[in-house]
Amino acid sequence: MSDGNLKSDVKLNSLSRAASAYLRSAQHQPIEWNEWGAEAFAKARRENKPVLLDIGRGVVPLVPRDGPREL
């Protein structure tokens, strides 16, 4: 039975142990993400899987070089 908190129903992936707060923010995703490093590449080789690289997301709006403009 669910207590209404969807996150409690989802198994944490390996990013729950990441040092980076940005990476830990994806710990509830149903994808088995791995941090960049030798272990991730060894796992991909062992499992004969490609490495898919997530470079993050842009959340900062672009501001003109001369600063924000008044409307």
WONOR-V286612 format. One record per residue. N is the residue number from 1. RES is the residue in three letters. SS is DSSP state (~ for helix, > for strand, _ for the rest). BURIAL is + if it has 9 or more other ideal C-beta (glycine too) atoms within 8 Angstrom, else -. Layout:
BEGIN
n: [N	N]
res: [RES	RES]
ss: [SS	SS]
burial: [BURIAL	BURIAL]
END
This chain:
BEGIN
n: [1	2	3	4	5	6	7	8	9	10	11	12	13	14	15	16	17	18	19	20	21	22	23	24	25	26	27	28	29	30	31	32	33	34	35	36	37	38	39	40	41	42	43	44	45	46	47	48	49	50	51	52	53	54	55	56	57	58	59	60	61	62	63	64	65	66	67	68	69	70	71]
res: [MET	SER	ASP	GLY	ASN	LEU	LYS	SER	ASP	VAL	LYS	LEU	ASN	SER	LEU	SER	ARG	ALA	ALA	SER	ALA	TYR	LEU	ARG	SER	ALA	GLN	HIS	GLN	PRO	ILE	GLU	TRP	ASN	GLU	TRP	GLY	ALA	GLU	ALA	PHE	ALA	LYS	ALA	ARG	ARG	GLU	ASN	LYS	PRO	VAL	LEU	LEU	ASP	ILE	GLY	ARG	GLY	VAL	VAL	PRO	LEU	VAL	PRO	ARG	ASP	GLY	PRO	ARG	GLU	LEU]
ss: [_	_	_	_	_	~	~	~	~	_	_	_	_	~	~	~	~	_	_	_	~	~	~	~	_	_	_	_	_	_	_	_	_	_	_	_	_	~	~	~	~	~	~	~	~	~	~	_	_	_	_	_	_	_	_	_	_	_	_	_	_	_	_	_	_	_	_	_	_	_	_]
burial: [-	-	-	-	-	-	-	-	-	-	-	-	+	+	+	-	-	+	-	-	-	-	+	+	-	+	+	-	-	-	-	-	+	+	+	-	-	-	-	+	+	-	+	+	-	-	-	-	-	-	-	-	-	-	-	-	-	-	-	-	-	-	-	-	-	-	-	-	-	-	-]
END
